């Protein structure tokens, strides 16, 4: 199964972001992007790719330990940027990003220790993808508009293991479906 570790948004923050994304969609060039729907909004901490079913229990145990070793932390959505010359438009994070980065490192280490082929380690960049394109797109109007965006601050209290089901219908614009496999409270009391 195709898995990743993530942080999910609280419903009210998701609504705030939806209002912002609706405004971004009205900007010049926005129609060249494929916009991610609300069910797809999350911060990926570690991407595991295809994981054999027999590895999932060990991975889950290690993620549970990582969650319990990580205290809850404060986070907000703020600003944005792009990757790959406009191939991905994202919203950034503000608040206790060092704690978020530490949790991402722990989630990656959990995968490695469980035997998941993680590839080359890269420094974690907190981002939530809101749109993609198969070709280079000028996202500067969207990135500029995101400069003034900040959501309310919330306390991140859980780590989530998510399964993604890739589109299979061939229908243009179809998005992956996401399924929560497991969730663990952050902190020693979790």
Backbone as CSV, one residue per row, in Angstrom:
resi,resn,N_x,N_y,N_z,CA_x,CA_y,CA_z,C_x,C_y,C_z
1,UNK,0.837,-1.185,0.000,0.000,0.000,0.000,0.881,1.247,0.000
2,UNK,0.384,2.311,-0.580,1.134,3.575,-0.726,0.858,4.423,0.516
3,UNK,1.902,4.706,1.312,1.726,5.336,2.618,2.597,6.581,2.801
4,UNK,2.121,7.462,3.695,2.935,8.588,4.142,2.492,8.990,5.547
5,UNK,3.400,9.623,6.287,3.086,10.183,7.600,2.752,11.650,7.402
6,UNK,1.735,12.134,8.130,1.266,13.496,7.865,0.714,14.165,9.106
7,UNK,0.539,15.483,8.963,-0.230,16.300,9.894,-1.452,16.771,9.127
8,UNK,-2.624,16.642,9.738,-3.868,17.079,9.106,-4.302,18.412,9.693
9,UNK,-5.072,19.167,8.919,-5.550,20.473,9.369,-6.831,20.325,10.168
10,UNK,-7.022,21.165,11.188,-8.336,21.223,11.828,-9.352,21.794,10.824
11,UNK,-10.598,21.465,10.999,-11.636,21.852,10.041,-11.713,23.370,9.844
12,UNK,-11.597,24.154,10.915,-11.714,25.606,10.749,-10.536,26.196,9.974
13,UNK,-9.345,25.630,10.126,-8.181,26.097,9.371,-8.339,25.684,7.903
14,UNK,-8.873,24.509,7.679,-9.149,24.060,6.319,-10.138,25.004,5.629
15,UNK,-11.144,25.459,6.374,-12.105,26.426,5.810,-11.416,27.748,5.473
16,UNK,-10.525,28.220,6.345,-9.780,29.462,6.069,-8.964,29.316,4.786
17,UNK,-8.298,28.184,4.645,-7.486,27.954,3.459,-8.377,27.864,2.217
18,UNK,-9.542,27.267,2.336,-10.464,27.160,1.196,-10.856,28.546,0.683
19,UNK,-11.086,29.480,1.593,-11.424,30.852,1.195,-10.249,31.466,0.430
20,UNK,-9.041,31.267,0.926,-7.850,31.805,0.263,-7.665,31.178,-1.114
21,UNK,-7.812,29.865,-1.208,-7.636,29.172,-2.485,-8.683,29.642,-3.492
22,UNK,-9.907,29.879,-3.042,-10.939,30.400,-3.950,-10.516,31.734,-4.560
23,UNK,-9.836,32.557,-3.781,-9.335,33.837,-4.296,-8.170,33.617,-5.272
24,UNK,-7.298,32.661,-4.955,-6.164,32.374,-5.833,-6.636,31.894,-7.201
25,UNK,-7.699,31.128,-7.220,-8.220,30.576,-8.476,-8.703,31.661,-9.432
26,UNK,-8.930,32.866,-8.939,-9.393,33.976,-9.765,-8.245,34.758,-10.405
27,UNK,-7.002,34.449,-10.018,-5.843,35.200,-10.499,-5.423,34.763,-11.898
28,UNK,-4.695,35.636,-12.552,-4.179,35.371,-13.890,-3.328,34.106,-13.890
29,UNK,-3.593,33.217,-14.840,-2.824,31.987,-14.989,-3.260,30.845,-14.098
30,UNK,-4.184,31.095,-13.173,-4.601,30.060,-12.224,-5.294,28.892,-12.902
31,UNK,-5.886,29.138,-14.062,-6.594,28.056,-14.749,-5.633,27.028,-15.353
32,UNK,-4.347,27.321,-15.378,-3.345,26.376,-15.875,-2.926,25.373,-14.796
33,UNK,-3.422,25.568,-13.574,-3.076,24.692,-12.453,-4.200,23.694,-12.183
34,UNK,-3.817,22.520,-11.685,-4.792,21.537,-11.184,-4.834,21.733,-9.669
35,UNK,-5.955,22.204,-9.167,-6.086,22.563,-7.756,-6.415,21.330,-6.924
36,UNK,-5.722,21.209,-5.807,-5.947,20.104,-4.885,-7.193,20.400,-4.059
37,UNK,-8.077,19.429,-3.935,-9.281,19.604,-3.130,-8.985,19.495,-1.643
38,UNK,-9.893,19.980,-0.828,-9.709,19.978,0.632,-9.354,18.614,1.203
39,UNK,-9.915,17.508,0.712,-9.518,16.212,1.293,-8.035,15.909,1.117
40,UNK,-7.378,16.584,0.182,-5.962,16.344,-0.060,-5.022,17.275,0.671
41,UNK,-5.539,18.163,1.484,-4.683,19.128,2.172,-4.100,18.520,3.439
42,UNK,-2.784,18.449,3.481,-2.063,17.912,4.629,-0.598,18.321,4.505
43,UNK,0.107,18.231,5.598,1.560,18.385,5.579,2.151,16.984,5.597
44,UNK,2.798,16.580,4.517,3.488,15.292,4.511,4.760,15.440,5.341
45,UNK,4.943,14.532,6.281,6.156,14.527,7.098,7.194,13.566,6.523
46,UNK,6.738,12.391,6.083,7.623,11.393,5.482,6.807,10.601,4.473
47,UNK,7.340,10.456,3.268,6.658,9.682,2.233,7.322,8.318,2.158
48,UNK,6.526,7.264,2.289,7.057,5.902,2.295,6.879,5.179,0.967
49,UNK,5.985,5.654,0.130,5.731,4.965,-1.127,5.028,3.645,-0.894
50,UNK,5.276,2.691,-1.784,4.642,1.373,-1.665,5.299,0.591,-0.528
51,UNK,4.492,0.196,0.445,4.975,-0.526,1.620,4.256,-1.873,1.672
52,UNK,5.033,-2.942,1.825,4.434,-4.271,1.948,3.578,-4.348,3.200
53,UNK,2.457,-5.069,3.104,1.528,-5.209,4.230,2.217,-5.719,5.490
54,UNK,3.197,-6.615,5.337,3.845,-7.184,6.523,4.794,-6.207,7.212
55,UNK,5.110,-5.066,6.577,5.977,-4.038,7.174,5.155,-3.028,7.987
56,UNK,3.874,-2.902,7.663,3.028,-1.869,8.268,2.964,-1.964,9.800
57,UNK,2.846,-3.164,10.418,2.814,-3.190,11.890,4.072,-2.619,12.538
58,UNK,5.259,-2.959,12.001,6.498,-2.430,12.564,6.595,-0.925,12.335
59,UNK,6.240,-0.470,11.131,6.236,0.965,10.841,5.290,1.688,11.799
60,UNK,4.121,1.126,12.017,3.138,1.747,12.915,3.668,1.841,14.338
61,UNK,4.302,0.782,14.810,4.868,0.792,16.161,5.930,1.881,16.289
62,UNK,6.756,2.008,15.295,7.828,3.015,15.326,7.260,4.435,15.223
63,UNK,6.201,4.618,14.442,5.558,5.929,14.368,4.874,6.270,15.694
64,UNK,4.296,5.283,16.334,3.684,5.520,17.647,4.738,6.012,18.636
65,UNK,5.900,5.383,18.639,6.997,5.820,19.520,7.433,7.243,19.179
66,UNK,7.543,7.528,17.880,7.936,8.882,17.442,6.924,9.913,17.926
67,UNK,5.643,9.587,17.833,4.593,10.507,18.296,4.705,10.733,19.796
68,UNK,4.904,9.673,20.547,4.964,9.805,22.004,6.196,10.577,22.462
69,UNK,7.265,10.563,21.656,8.487,11.308,21.997,8.404,12.766,21.566
70,UNK,7.336,13.137,20.867,7.185,14.500,20.343,6.036,15.195,21.055
71,UNK,6.315,16.333,21.645,5.276,17.082,22.350,4.386,17.841,21.363
72,UNK,3.124,18.074,21.723,2.261,18.909,20.873,2.932,20.271,20.632
73,UNK,2.636,20.862,19.490,3.247,22.150,19.163,2.256,23.022,18.410
74,UNK,2.543,24.326,18.399,1.663,25.324,17.779,2.084,25.542,16.325
75,UNK,1.085,25.665,15.461,1.342,25.819,14.044,0.270,26.700,13.419
76,UNK,0.616,27.365,12.342,-0.334,28.136,11.532,0.096,27.990,10.080
77,UNK,-0.827,28.214,9.170,-0.494,28.301,7.758,-0.035,29.725,7.489
78,UNK,1.008,29.852,6.673,1.472,31.209,6.392,2.250,31.249,5.090
79,UNK,1.909,32.226,4.257,2.656,32.463,3.031,2.579,31.290,2.078
80,UNK,3.485,31.288,1.121,3.508,30.213,0.152,4.694,30.312,-0.768
81,UNK,4.743,29.406,-1.711,5.832,29.365,-2.663,5.528,28.369,-3.754
82,UNK,6.558,28.052,-4.522,6.389,27.106,-5.622,7.640,26.240,-5.735
83,UNK,7.458,25.053,-6.277,8.557,24.149,-6.591,8.514,23.865,-8.083
84,UNK,9.673,23.567,-8.641,9.731,23.086,-10.015,9.230,24.050,-11.064
85,UNK,9.568,25.317,-10.935,9.154,26.331,-11.926,7.640,26.328,-12.125
86,UNK,6.906,26.320,-11.029,5.456,26.418,-11.097,4.744,25.088,-11.220
87,UNK,5.457,23.985,-11.028,4.802,22.681,-11.117,4.063,22.328,-9.826
88,UNK,4.379,23.020,-8.747,3.656,22.833,-7.479,3.566,24.178,-6.764
89,UNK,2.366,24.539,-6.377,2.109,25.749,-5.584,1.759,25.284,-4.185
90,UNK,2.401,25.888,-3.187,2.182,25.424,-1.824,1.985,26.577,-0.850
91,UNK,1.404,26.213,0.291,1.240,27.118,1.433,2.222,26.650,2.501
92,UNK,2.855,27.595,3.182,3.867,27.262,4.172,3.314,27.171,5.581
93,UNK,4.229,26.955,6.515,3.892,26.820,7.929,4.609,27.899,8.731
94,UNK,3.988,28.275,9.835,4.552,29.249,10.760,4.291,28.737,12.162
95,UNK,5.099,29.149,13.101,4.943,28.695,14.474,6.142,27.859,14.858
96,UNK,5.895,26.755,15.539,6.977,25.904,16.026,7.423,24.934,14.929
97,UNK,7.950,25.502,13.844,8.407,24.702,12.705,9.570,23.785,13.106
98,UNK,10.479,24.181,14.034,11.519,23.238,14.453,10.945,21.943,15.047
99,UNK,9.857,22.032,15.814,9.236,20.812,16.349,8.611,19.981,15.227
100,UNK,8.053,20.666,14.252,7.488,19.973,13.088,8.593,19.252,12.328
101,UNK,9.717,19.924,12.140,10.857,19.333,11.437,11.390,18.124,12.210
102,UNK,11.451,18.217,13.540,11.908,17.096,14.361,10.958,15.905,14.209
103,UNK,9.658,16.155,14.209,8.684,15.076,14.032,8.843,14.458,12.641
104,UNK,9.100,15.275,11.622,9.334,14.757,10.267,10.578,13.873,10.245
105,UNK,11.644,14.292,10.913,12.863,13.479,10.987,12.585,12.149,11.678
106,UNK,11.794,12.192,12.741,11.452,10.964,13.460,10.581,10.042,12.618
107,UNK,9.669,10.620,11.845,8.820,9.813,10.962,9.649,9.170,9.858
108,UNK,10.622,9.907,9.341,11.515,9.337,8.330,12.356,8.217,8.933
109,UNK,12.900,8.446,10.129,13.701,7.425,10.799,12.863,6.174,11.085
110,UNK,11.600,6.358,11.443,10.713,5.210,11.690,10.608,4.356,10.431
111,UNK,10.480,5.009,9.294,10.416,4.266,8.034,11.694,3.509,7.755
112,UNK,12.825,4.165,7.923,14.111,3.506,7.674,14.288,2.293,8.580
113,UNK,13.987,2.473,9.875,14.171,1.385,10.841,13.204,0.227,10.597
114,UNK,12.071,0.522,9.990,11.107,-0.539,9.665,11.459,-1.229,8.352
115,UNK,12.494,-0.740,7.668,12.931,-1.378,6.441,12.356,-0.786,5.168
116,UNK,11.733,0.410,5.274,11.194,1.081,4.094,12.342,1.781,3.371
117,UNK,12.436,1.584,2.059,13.475,2.250,1.275,13.104,3.728,1.159
118,UNK,13.795,4.581,1.893,13.434,5.993,1.984,14.171,6.883,0.987
119,UNK,15.169,6.365,0.299,15.924,7.216,-0.617,16.829,8.157,0.157
120,UNK,17.327,9.156,-0.534,18.265,10.109,0.050,17.551,11.053,1.020
121,UNK,18.168,11.282,2.184,17.597,12.199,3.168,17.742,13.634,2.671
122,UNK,16.657,14.403,2.774,16.675,15.832,2.441,16.155,16.605,3.640
123,UNK,16.660,17.798,3.814,16.161,18.650,4.898,14.680,18.917,4.653
124,UNK,13.879,18.742,5.688,12.431,18.871,5.587,12.022,20.315,5.318
125,UNK,11.165,20.505,4.334,10.606,21.817,3.994,9.099,21.730,4.202
126,UNK,8.606,22.398,5.245,7.178,22.352,5.570,6.376,23.037,4.474
127,UNK,5.498,22.272,3.809,4.650,22.833,2.761,3.405,21.967,2.585
128,UNK,2.349,22.620,2.199,1.065,21.976,1.931,0.709,22.321,0.487
129,UNK,0.696,21.332,-0.393,0.466,21.577,-1.816,-1.002,21.892,-2.073
130,UNK,-1.246,23.022,-2.736,-2.624,23.403,-3.078,-2.911,23.302,-4.573
131,UNK,-1.851,23.213,-5.411,-2.062,23.087,-6.856,-0.807,22.511,-7.499
132,UNK,-1.020,21.859,-8.646,0.075,21.259,-9.416,-0.132,21.545,-10.902
133,UNK,0.943,21.320,-11.652,0.863,21.409,-13.108,1.878,20.444,-13.689
134,UNK,1.573,19.878,-14.847,2.514,18.977,-15.517,3.600,19.762,-16.257
135,UNK,3.366,21.054,-16.434,4.348,21.890,-17.141,4.611,23.136,-16.297
136,UNK,5.657,23.859,-16.646,5.992,25.085,-15.929,4.862,26.101,-16.090
137,UNK,4.479,26.701,-14.978,3.404,27.699,-14.941,3.928,28.900,-14.153
138,UNK,3.570,30.099,-14.579,3.955,31.300,-13.839,3.027,31.432,-12.632
139,UNK,3.506,31.033,-11.471,2.708,31.082,-10.245,2.960,32.350,-9.431
140,UNK,3.748,33.286,-9.975,4.088,34.478,-9.204,2.875,35.232,-8.670
141,UNK,1.787,35.407,-9.442,0.632,36.100,-8.866,0.075,35.381,-7.621
142,UNK,0.049,34.052,-7.667,-0.453,33.293,-6.510,0.496,33.394,-5.320
143,UNK,1.790,33.254,-5.595,2.782,33.337,-4.510,2.734,34.714,-3.863
144,UNK,2.624,35.756,-4.675,2.528,37.123,-4.143,1.271,37.282,-3.297
145,UNK,0.150,36.757,-3.772,-1.106,36.849,-3.010,-0.996,36.111,-1.685
146,UNK,-0.240,35.011,-1.658,-0.094,34.239,-0.417,0.794,34.934,0.614
147,UNK,1.561,35.949,0.185,2.425,36.674,1.125,1.647,37.194,2.332
148,UNK,0.407,37.582,2.117,-0.394,38.170,3.202,-1.274,37.151,3.923
149,UNK,-1.202,35.878,3.519,-2.086,34.870,4.122,-1.470,34.274,5.384
150,UNK,-2.244,34.307,6.461,-1.910,33.614,7.700,-3.201,33.080,8.291
151,UNK,-3.201,31.804,8.625,-4.381,31.206,9.261,-4.301,31.415,10.766
152,UNK,-5.338,31.002,11.440,-5.281,31.003,12.906,-4.268,29.947,13.341
153,UNK,-3.743,30.091,14.524,-2.791,29.133,15.082,-3.560,28.035,15.809
154,UNK,-3.096,26.798,15.646,-3.707,25.674,16.355,-2.607,24.826,16.982
155,UNK,-2.990,23.935,17.865,-2.041,23.015,18.479,-2.108,21.685,17.751
156,UNK,-0.984,21.294,17.165,-0.881,19.991,16.511,-0.776,18.950,17.616
157,UNK,-1.699,18.014,17.623,-1.738,17.034,18.702,-1.642,15.595,18.261
158,UNK,-1.502,15.348,16.942,-1.417,13.954,16.509,-0.612,13.788,15.225
159,UNK,-0.069,12.604,15.090,0.634,12.145,13.903,-0.275,11.128,13.224
160,UNK,-0.382,11.197,11.898,-1.323,10.344,11.175,-0.582,9.570,10.086
161,UNK,-0.881,8.276,9.987,-0.394,7.452,8.893,-1.521,7.383,7.867
162,UNK,-1.216,7.789,6.630,-2.233,7.916,5.587,-1.891,7.008,4.414
163,UNK,-2.928,6.400,3.876,-2.804,5.615,2.648,-3.382,6.428,1.504
164,UNK,-2.649,6.499,0.392,-3.184,7.204,-0.767,-3.550,6.179,-1.838
165,UNK,-4.718,6.384,-2.410,-5.208,5.567,-3.507,-5.119,6.437,-4.754
166,UNK,-4.210,6.100,-5.648,-4.015,6.898,-6.848,-5.203,6.758,-7.795
167,UNK,-5.470,7.797,-8.580,-6.572,7.736,-9.538,-6.365,6.607,-10.539
168,UNK,-7.435,5.927,-10.870,-7.344,4.818,-11.816,-8.334,4.950,-12.973
169,UNK,-9.239,5.911,-12.887,-10.305,5.998,-13.886,-9.842,6.601,-15.205
170,UNK,-8.752,7.370,-15.156,-8.309,8.052,-16.353,-9.064,9.343,-16.624
171,UNK,-9.979,9.706,-15.737,-10.750,10.940,-15.892,-9.832,12.123,-15.567
172,UNK,-9.686,13.081,-16.487,-8.835,14.237,-16.216,-9.278,14.964,-14.936
173,UNK,-8.288,15.322,-14.109,-8.583,16.064,-12.894,-8.930,15.199,-11.695
174,UNK,-9.052,13.883,-11.897,-9.352,13.014,-10.754,-8.184,13.083,-9.766
175,UNK,-8.518,13.158,-8.494,-7.501,13.282,-7.456,-7.347,11.976,-6.686
176,UNK,-6.189,11.797,-6.037,-6.037,10.627,-5.174,-7.061,10.678,-4.035
177,UNK,-7.401,9.515,-3.520,-8.230,9.433,-2.311,-7.299,9.096,-1.150
178,UNK,-7.602,9.671,0.001,-6.768,9.465,1.182,-7.564,8.753,2.265
179,UNK,-6.900,7.803,2.913,-7.527,6.999,3.962,-6.605,6.999,5.180
180,UNK,-7.134,7.360,6.340,-6.341,7.317,7.562,-6.194,5.865,7.996
181,UNK,-4.958,5.415,8.126,-4.647,4.047,8.546,-4.563,3.986,10.057
182,UNK,-3.871,4.990,10.648,-3.699,5.036,12.099,-3.382,6.471,12.503
183,UNK,-3.637,6.772,13.769,-3.285,8.081,14.309,-2.831,7.903,15.749
184,UNK,-1.859,8.757,16.124,-1.287,8.679,17.464,-1.195,10.073,18.058
185,UNK,-1.588,10.202,19.307,-1.476,11.474,20.017,-0.004,11.783,20.266
186,UNK,0.329,13.067,20.162,1.701,13.488,20.468,1.863,13.594,21.981
187,UNK,3.078,13.335,22.447,3.406,13.507,23.855,3.381,12.212,24.628
188,UNK,4.028,12.269,25.792,4.161,11.076,26.637,2.805,10.538,27.097
189,UNK,1.798,11.407,27.186,0.489,10.961,27.619,-0.308,10.308,26.504
190,UNK,0.231,10.365,25.258,-0.492,9.838,24.107,-0.527,8.355,24.024
